[in-house]
Amino acid sequence: MKVVGIIQTRLNSSRFPKKALAQLAGKSMLQNVVERVSRAKLLNDVIVAPPFADFEEISKAVTCEVKWYAGMGEENDLINRIARAATGYLPHPDLIIRICADNPCIEPEAIDLLIEHGNLGAKGALVTNAGDYRVAEKDFGWPDGIGAELYTMEMLEFLNFEISKPLLREHPHRYYHDTHNIVVPPCPPEWASNLILDVNTHEDFEAIERVYNHFGNNEFHITDIIKMMDK
């Protein structure tokens, strides 16, 4: 089974422009994400997928080895960009892990748990441990920003050909959230918390910067973050 991680990134974020280039422990936030994702044992490959217009500037922010897909088309059409990145990878992957570049605390083990759980979910359901899915105030325990989303090629093809609303094309997971067609793997009890570890604003970045400054690198585990916060 071929499993590929696709990291979506762009420079034109309204709340925090060029956040992918912001420095954490001497590296761009994007490079920290690439390095952490690359430690997942069950991923066969990692692809960074920026919009075509951002490729030159973003590619300079990553000095480690990684594959690239500079997506053509609309910047906000993430369904199309991820689907093209997946179909451009040969042989085509069986599973695609969608990863957000503004999650600098993404946990490699969480990616592996997602992949292990992938074939156990309902057919056509989104398998996710990204931590942003709630049902009637139910909290599944996953910290926001340490996980990812799992798609099959069939799911991406369905989204690409059948979904037309711009909001849904910009946020591929929204279709499955709205229809509650979701499978959430169990969160390890020692990882469970209400921490929010993604970066949407400058204030979010400052909180993550404190984490990186504390450890001095990107090799910490989610349990290390929880212990740090408890202290």
Phi, psi and omega in degrees: 000128180264126181234125183238134173266129179245117181264115178273137180207156177201168180260336189269061176270128186293322183276333182209081182300141177059031182295334179298337182269349182299143188270133174228118180053041174082007179227156175296153178302321180298316180296322176299320178296314180302313183295319180292315180299321183295346178277351177296128188284337186260003175273132176277333182197161178232131179238133172261129187235088174269165170298153183304318184295337183263353190303312186300313183289318182292321183296333178289343182274357181236116181258348178276164183284131178199156176274154183233147167226110179270098190290130171279170177095190183294136181301322184272002179268080183289327177304311182295318183295316181291319179297318179293320178297321181290315182288338178281350179269126183241136353291155183304136180289152175281322181231143178238127177259115179274125185233135179266133183288352177264023176245072185289356175251017179306137187260117180307321180295328178293324176296315179296320177296322178297315181294318178299325183275346190305316183279357180267346183283169177295145182299129179082002179271151174279123175264123187215141167230031181291343175087007183249014181252128180228146175229116178049049178070007178286130178253123183276359173096341184287128171300143180285118175112002179253351184246200185206191179232144182245127178236151168265165176300323180297321178295317179296320178295319177300310180300317185293326184264338187251337185265128183242337183296128182304320181298319180287328179287333176281331183234084188305328183288339187299324179302316182285325175297315184294326181266000181055034177264070191229141170238126180246115177297153177298138177274130174307131186306323182287349177265341190296129176192171177259023179296143173246112190240018173264168185240107176248332184229171176298325179294319175301317182297319180299323178294317179291326178300323178296323178297311181294321178295325180295315184270335177079004180197187181252023186262014179283162179250159179302325178292331176293320179296315181299317178297320178298314181295323179297324180288000000 
